[in-house]
């Protein structure tokens, strides 16, 4: 079986155009389109999970009454050994990024 190459930007453009065409027809996306979409979105989904896990860990630490710097370090310690692990500065970046998203598109409580 032939090894598949990783999708690149031209694939994203092609898939985007194909999705627009299919959306206009009301037809269901074919299996190849569903698979391609899943593969193209996978890296973004992984990054989103990491962002949310880090944000949650910092928020939990802050709710325990820790200072900001200690909360970032506590989040880093808590997530050590997981796919979401990172240094305290990465926890801070993730927290601030998530807060920026929340200000733009607030979620209902």
N, C-alpha and C positions, 0 to 999 in steps of 0.2 A: 504494500500500500504506500502511496506517495505521501511524504511528510508535508504537512500544511505549513505555510509560512505565516508569520505573525501579521495581523492586519496593520495597515499604515494609513496615512491621511487620505490617500486616494480611495481607499476602501471605504472610509467614513463618508466621503463625498458621494461615492456611488450608492452606498446604502441609504444615505439621506435622500437622494433623488428617487430611489426605488420606493422608499417609504412614502414619499409625497405622492407618487403616482398611484400606489396602492390605496392610500387614504382617500384619494379622489374617486376611486371606483367603488368603494364600499366592500371590496373583496378582502378575504382573509389573507394575511401575509403567508406566503409559501414557507415550507419547512426550512429551505436554505436561507431565507430572509430572517426567520426567527433565530436560527443558529448563529448567523452572522451578527445580528443585533446583540445577542447574548454575549458573544465573544468580544465585541467592541465595547460593551458596557462593563464587562467584568473588572478591568483595572479601576474604573471610577467607583464602582460599588465597593471594592476593597478599601479604597482610600476613604470613602465616606464612613465605612464601619470603624476604621481606625480613628477618624476625627471624632465621631460620636462617643466612642469608648473612652478616649482621652478626656473629652469634655466632661463626661459623666463622672469620671474619677476625680477630676479637679473640683467639680461642683460638690461631690460628696465630702471631700476633704474640707472645703470651705464651710459646709454646713456643720462640720464637727468643730468649727471655731478656729481653724488654723489660719495663720496669716497667708497672704498670697504666695510668697516664696516657699513657705513650708507646705502649702497645699500642692504646689507644682511638684515638689520633691516627693510628697506622699503619694501622689498619683503615679509618678515614675516608679516608685517602689512597689506600689500595688500591682502595676501592670507588667512588672519585670517577669520575663519568661513566657509572656503571651505574645501573640502576633501584633499586639498594640503597644508593645514596650517602646520606650524612648527615654531620653534624658529630660530633666526638668524643663529645659528651655523649649523642647519639642511639645511638652504638655502645655506650656504657656502659649505657644503659637497656635496649637489646636484649639485651646479654650477661646482665645481672642478671635480666631477665624470663625468659630461656631457662633460666638456672640455677634459678630458682624452679620452673619447670615440671619440670625434671629431678629436683628433690628430691621433688616430689609424685608424678611418674610416671616413675621411672627407666627408661631404655632398656637392653636387654641389650648388653653390650660385644662 
